[in-house]
Amino acid sequence: PLVSLEPVRQPAFWPAAVLVMITMMTYFSLSVMAPLYFEEAAGLAASTAGVLMVAPVLANATASVLSGRVLDRRGEWPVLPAGLGVATAGLLVTIGGALAGVVAAATAGIFFGYLGTGMVLSPAQTAGLRRLPDELDAHGVTLMSMAVQLSACLGPALYIGVMSAAATGIAAAGTPAAQASAEGFAAAMAVAAAIALTGTALALAYARTLRKAA
């Protein structure tokens, strides 16, 4: 009763909120599943998995800062579609690396998945919020925060559910545990890639619309 849903009716706001959700679903899910892949499928120690996660996380943080500057100078085009495009490509590379058993390729894909999500999160939030009337600013911020929280729940629940179900089914057929884990991880990444690709299409249309309206 204290939060107005009026921002959701704004054509310049709701696509941004959806992009935030897709981006954060990808980010949170990679944060949970990538270490599982490194440890269960690749057989790496937990400390090694942690070290491998440092570069992707730093790339995400750096991209977030730089993409904000690009947004200020050039607007939503091309940073939003480019970011989700990079994330989608990274997820596809991750799938290929996991299925082929090439840890270096999967790690590179994870890196670009993080990089792409870093390019989108801050610009998407800013794009939606700065076009709201002043009286809706507080409600818009609340709804954006809600989108992040929902993503933190939905993303890991969906993707880890897919990973677990796929790995269990594959292992039941007699596949070694490590390979079953790798294929389950790839299945989850395939779902994530499909959602990220949908987000890329939305970002493309959204950024073009805002560019024409400017």
C-alpha positions as CSV (number, residue, x, y, z in Angstrom):
1,P,0.0,0.0,0.0
2,L,3.0,2.3,0.4
3,V,4.6,1.8,-3.0
4,S,2.9,3.0,-6.1
5,L,3.0,0.7,-9.2
6,E,2.6,3.6,-11.5
7,P,6.2,3.5,-12.7
8,V,5.5,0.0,-14.1
9,R,3.0,1.6,-16.5
10,Q,5.7,4.0,-17.8
11,P,7.1,2.7,-21.2
12,A,10.5,4.0,-20.4
13,F,10.7,2.3,-17.0
14,W,9.4,-1.3,-17.2
15,P,11.8,-2.5,-19.9
16,A,14.7,-1.2,-17.7
17,A,13.4,-3.1,-14.7
18,V,13.1,-6.3,-16.8
19,L,16.7,-5.8,-18.0
20,V,17.9,-5.4,-14.4
21,M,16.2,-8.6,-13.5
22,I,17.7,-10.6,-16.4
23,T,21.1,-9.1,-15.7
24,M,21.0,-9.9,-12.0
25,M,19.6,-13.4,-12.6
26,T,22.7,-14.1,-14.7
27,Y,25.1,-12.5,-12.2
28,F,23.8,-14.1,-9.1
29,S,23.5,-17.5,-10.8
30,L,27.1,-17.4,-12.1
31,S,28.3,-16.4,-8.7
32,V,26.7,-19.6,-7.3
33,M,27.2,-22.1,-10.1
34,A,30.6,-21.2,-11.4
35,P,32.4,-22.3,-8.2
36,L,30.3,-25.5,-8.2
37,Y,31.4,-26.2,-11.7
38,F,35.1,-25.6,-10.9
39,E,34.9,-27.9,-7.8
40,E,32.5,-30.7,-8.9
41,A,33.1,-30.9,-12.7
42,A,36.7,-29.6,-13.1
43,G,37.9,-31.2,-9.8
44,L,39.6,-28.0,-8.6
45,A,40.2,-27.1,-5.0
46,A,37.9,-24.5,-3.4
47,S,40.8,-22.1,-3.0
48,T,41.6,-22.4,-6.7
49,A,38.0,-21.9,-7.7
50,G,38.0,-18.8,-5.5
51,V,41.1,-17.5,-7.3
52,L,39.5,-18.1,-10.7
53,M,36.5,-16.0,-9.7
54,V,38.6,-12.9,-8.8
55,A,39.1,-11.7,-12.4
56,P,35.5,-12.0,-13.5
57,V,34.3,-10.1,-10.4
58,L,36.8,-7.4,-11.0
59,A,35.8,-7.2,-14.6
60,N,32.2,-6.8,-13.5
61,A,33.0,-4.0,-11.1
62,T,35.2,-2.2,-13.7
63,A,32.6,-2.5,-16.4
64,S,29.9,-1.1,-14.1
65,V,32.0,2.1,-13.6
66,L,33.0,2.5,-17.3
67,S,29.5,1.8,-18.7
68,G,28.1,4.5,-16.4
69,R,30.5,7.0,-18.0
70,V,29.5,5.8,-21.5
71,L,25.8,6.2,-20.6
72,D,26.4,9.8,-19.5
73,R,28.2,10.6,-22.8
74,R,26.3,8.6,-25.4
75,G,23.1,7.4,-23.8
76,E,21.6,3.9,-23.6
77,W,22.7,3.0,-27.2
78,P,24.9,1.0,-27.6
79,V,25.9,0.1,-24.0
80,L,22.7,-1.8,-23.0
81,P,22.4,-4.2,-26.0
82,A,26.2,-4.5,-26.2
83,G,26.4,-5.6,-22.6
84,L,23.8,-8.3,-22.8
85,G,25.3,-9.4,-26.1
86,V,28.6,-9.9,-24.4
87,A,27.0,-11.7,-21.6
88,T,25.1,-14.0,-23.9
89,A,28.3,-14.8,-25.9
90,G,30.1,-15.5,-22.7
91,L,27.4,-18.0,-21.6
92,L,27.6,-19.7,-25.0
93,V,31.4,-20.1,-24.7
94,T,30.9,-21.4,-21.1
95,I,28.5,-24.0,-22.4
96,G,31.0,-25.1,-25.1
97,G,33.9,-25.2,-22.6
98,A,31.9,-27.2,-20.1
99,L,30.7,-29.8,-22.6
100,A,34.2,-30.2,-24.2
101,G,35.9,-30.4,-20.8
102,V,38.0,-27.4,-21.5
103,V,38.2,-25.5,-18.2
104,A,40.1,-22.5,-19.7
105,A,37.3,-21.9,-22.3
106,A,34.6,-22.2,-19.6
107,T,36.5,-19.8,-17.4
108,A,36.8,-17.3,-20.3
109,G,33.1,-17.6,-20.9
110,I,32.4,-16.9,-17.2
111,F,34.7,-13.9,-17.4
112,F,32.7,-12.4,-20.3
113,G,29.4,-13.3,-18.6
114,Y,30.4,-11.2,-15.6
115,L,31.8,-8.4,-17.9
116,G,28.6,-8.2,-19.8
117,T,26.3,-8.0,-16.8
118,G,28.6,-5.3,-15.4
119,M,28.0,-3.3,-18.5
120,V,24.2,-3.4,-18.1
121,L,23.2,-3.2,-14.5
122,S,23.9,0.5,-13.6
123,P,22.9,1.9,-17.0
124,A,19.7,0.0,-17.0
125,Q,18.7,1.2,-13.6
126,T,19.7,4.8,-14.5
127,A,17.8,4.6,-17.8
128,G,14.6,3.7,-16.1
129,L,14.8,6.0,-13.1
130,R,15.9,9.2,-14.8
131,R,12.8,9.2,-17.1
132,L,10.3,9.1,-14.2
133,P,8.5,12.2,-13.0
134,D,9.9,13.5,-9.8
135,E,6.9,12.4,-7.8
136,L,7.5,8.8,-8.8
137,D,11.3,8.7,-8.1
138,A,11.0,7.1,-4.7
139,H,8.6,4.4,-5.9
140,G,10.8,3.7,-8.9
141,V,13.9,3.2,-6.7
142,T,11.9,0.8,-4.5
143,L,10.7,-1.2,-7.5
144,M,14.2,-1.4,-8.9
145,S,15.4,-2.7,-5.6
146,M,12.6,-5.2,-5.6
147,A,13.6,-6.4,-9.1
148,V,17.2,-7.0,-7.8
149,Q,15.8,-9.0,-4.8
150,L,13.5,-11.1,-6.9
151,S,16.4,-11.8,-9.3
152,A,18.5,-13.0,-6.4
153,C,15.8,-15.5,-5.6
154,L,14.6,-16.5,-9.0
155,G,17.9,-16.8,-10.8
156,P,19.7,-19.3,-8.5
157,A,16.5,-21.2,-7.9
158,L,15.9,-21.7,-11.6
159,Y,19.4,-22.3,-12.8
160,I,20.5,-24.5,-10.0
161,G,17.3,-26.5,-10.2
162,V,18.0,-27.1,-13.9
163,M,21.7,-28.0,-13.2
164,S,20.7,-30.4,-10.4
165,A,17.9,-32.1,-12.3
166,A,20.0,-32.5,-15.5
167,A,23.1,-33.7,-13.6
168,T,21.0,-36.3,-11.6
169,G,19.4,-37.6,-14.7
170,I,22.7,-37.9,-16.6
171,A,24.4,-39.6,-13.7
172,A,21.6,-42.1,-13.4
173,A,22.3,-43.2,-16.9
174,G,25.8,-44.2,-15.9
175,T,27.8,-41.1,-16.8
176,P,30.7,-40.4,-14.4
177,A,29.9,-37.8,-11.7
178,A,32.3,-35.1,-12.9
179,Q,31.0,-35.3,-16.5
180,A,27.4,-35.4,-15.3
181,S,28.0,-32.2,-13.3
182,A,29.6,-30.5,-16.3
183,E,26.7,-31.4,-18.5
184,G,24.2,-30.3,-15.8
185,F,26.1,-27.0,-15.6
186,A,26.0,-26.6,-19.4
187,A,22.2,-27.2,-19.3
188,A,21.7,-24.5,-16.8
189,M,23.9,-22.1,-18.8
190,A,21.8,-22.9,-21.9
191,V,18.7,-21.7,-20.1
192,A,20.5,-18.6,-18.9
193,A,21.8,-17.9,-22.4
194,A,18.3,-18.2,-23.8
195,I,17.0,-15.7,-21.2
196,A,20.0,-13.4,-21.8
197,L,19.4,-13.5,-25.6
198,T,15.8,-12.4,-25.0
199,G,17.2,-9.6,-22.9
200,T,19.5,-8.6,-25.7
201,A,16.6,-8.3,-28.0
202,L,14.7,-6.2,-25.5
203,A,17.7,-4.0,-24.8
204,L,18.1,-3.5,-28.5
205,A,14.6,-2.3,-29.0
206,Y,14.6,-0.3,-25.8
207,A,17.8,1.5,-26.5
208,R,16.7,2.3,-30.1
209,T,13.4,3.7,-28.8
210,L,15.1,5.9,-26.3
211,R,17.6,7.1,-28.9
212,K,14.8,8.1,-31.3
213,A,12.9,9.9,-28.5
214,A,16.0,11.9,-27.5
